[in-house]
Amino acid sequence: MRCRSGKDPDLPVRVAVALTPWPGVKTQEVEQLVTRPIEEKIAENSYIHPATAADYGIRSITLPGLSIIYVQLAENVADTKKTV
């Protein structure tokens, strides 16, 4: 989609994904040693979207050898580039 000015719109990025592969490691170990510590550190950020029944702030999936963590910034964050 193009703006009338001919420039691309500046759309704030509010979702990020952290993928952490650890080949050959069991799910439980990945959960304890990778997923949980990363979630705890991310949760310290005051710009994270508060979790609701319909939405999330931090969501994770842990599989054998892989941790996947989704992070969503709050809607009231004006400058998403400075919240990292």
HELIX and SHEET records of a PDB file:
HELIX    1   1 THR A   27  VAL A   30  1                                   4    
HELIX    2   2 GLU A   31  THR A   35  3                                   5    
HELIX    3   3 ARG A   36  ALA A   43  1                                   8    
HELIX    4   4 THR A   80  LYS A   82  5                                   3    
SHEET    1   A 3 VAL A  15  PRO A  21  0                                        
SHEET    2   A 3 LEU A  66  GLN A  72 -1                                        
SHEET    3   A 3 ILE A  58  LEU A  63 -1                                        
END                                                                             
